[in-house]
Amino acid sequence: MLAFLDWMVWTSGTVVFAIAVFAGLLAITALAIAFPSTPRKGFLPIRTARGDRIYISMLATGLVMVLWIVMTDRPLMIGLALAVVVAISIIRWG
């Protein structure tokens, strides 16, 4: 690893997560260039463009996962599945 990154424990999970976030940002950018988005009103109380909904879904996914860890001792995969359903719902209908 690079010397300036030694302060962080780079496990395979953190590397996959970081790559997924950057790949998502690149995909959002390419999608915005190819197909510009216009703000629309869904079930969220504000008008949102595609990027807004993706950002809000990322925040909601983090919140669902933190709440899952704090409130239950069930497997994390169940919480992850719930977080993915929340994210897809926000992106699609938010």
Secondary structure, DSSP 8 states (H G I E B T S, - for coil): --GGGTTS---HHHHHHHHHHHHHHHHHHHHHHHS----B--SSSS-B-HHHHHHHHHHHHHHHHHHHHHH--S-HHHHHHHHHHHHHHHHHH-
